[in-house]
Amino acid sequence: METARVLVAADKFKGSLTAVQVAERVTAGLRRVVPGVRVETLPVADGGDGTVAAAVAAGFERREVRVTGPLGDPVTAAFAVRGSTAVVEMAEASGLQHLPDGVFAPLTATTYGSGELLRAALEEGATTIVFGVGGSATTDGGAGMLTALGARFLDAEGKPLGPGGGPLAELAEADLSGLVPRLARIDLVLASDVDNPLTGPKGAPEVYGRQKGASEEDIAVLDAALAHYASILGPDAAALPGAGAAGGIGYGALVALGARFRPGIEVMLDVLGFAPALARATLVITGEGSLDEQTLHGKAPAGVAAAARAAGIEVVAVCGRLALPPEALEKAGIRRAYALAELEPDPAVSMAQAGPLLERAAESIARDFLLR
């Protein structure tokens, strides 16, 4: 018991607790049972919303700028900097959280603000930018982002296109000559847990359009518009893994900005300093709001568990809801999962009381794994 060293490396519980709050609650529960236990916390994210917060928790400095939101209104967005590395989260500028309740703009929502965020990181002097993409309100193939960085997208009359993915159907000329020159000299890492292509049955409009308010007709319009856009910018890149991430912003970054795609959790574990923290641990606690089939495909807990298993370190998980059988958990490298739903079956109450419930789950982990 004296030698136990616990690493808490969990993602947020969406809608109830941030990754930092998850780490705080787990730590409190562990110490209620084993007061002297050594706990190190490393909140993690997989490139989606919460990525900047995880970087700040790991020692990056937070920067805030005013940028253009997905509907064209100004919003405050943050990015994180440490040395010459910046972590930029597209959802900070172009995410669903910037839409009023019930208000969607599937055909006209823009990633212009994400381009402004990247420009701000460049002006900060970053030579490596981790560009976390996910949680977007947009399906514009990154055209807005590229416009903010100096590109021009023109119709047949030579007029600039309007914002969003819908107007891309009228694209006649893409002029990338005005892109910020410094972009050619940086390492831009596209970090995403999504490896979809840009268009088609597994493309951005079909798979993710509905959650952004797109009707079936809108999805068909967007898919055709993005295919036309790709035919002008470069059709080969449209099939690359990650091209369909965040409404196709992945495609824009890959085809025009020289980005390289990496699974978001792998990138973030590197950036956050997970390997040295793991080397100090004897038990790892990971988790997220829902442990389900999606978790196994590039989400943070799967990445943490894979790295810990490779190092021979035992992993347990906490979650709000558990939808994976024991054999799937075991295959992912997770010894056991502790779900808040087991303590409080009412989902609304469980979310409202997630903090105290998580402390109780951590107490159980301490009894099961630290007192043996």
Secondary structure, DSSP 8 states (H G I E B T S, - for coil): -TT-EEEE----BTTTB-HHHHHHHHHHHHHHHSTT-EEEE-----SSTTHHHHHHHTT-EEEEEEEE-TTSSEEEEEEEEETTEEEEEHHHHHBGGGS-TT---TTT---HHHHHHHHHHHHTT-SEEEEE--SBS--STTHHHHHHTT-EEE-TTS-B--SSSGGGGG--EEE-TTS-GGGGGSEEEEEES----SSSTTSHHHHHSGGGT--HHHHHHHHHHHHHHHHHH-SGGGGSTTTTHHHHHHHHHHHHS--EEEEHHHHHHHHHTHHHHHHT-SEEEEEEEEESGGGGTT-HHHHHHHHHHHTT-EEEEEEEEE-S-HHHHHHHT-SEEEEGGGT---HHHHHHTHHHHHHHHHHHHIIIII--
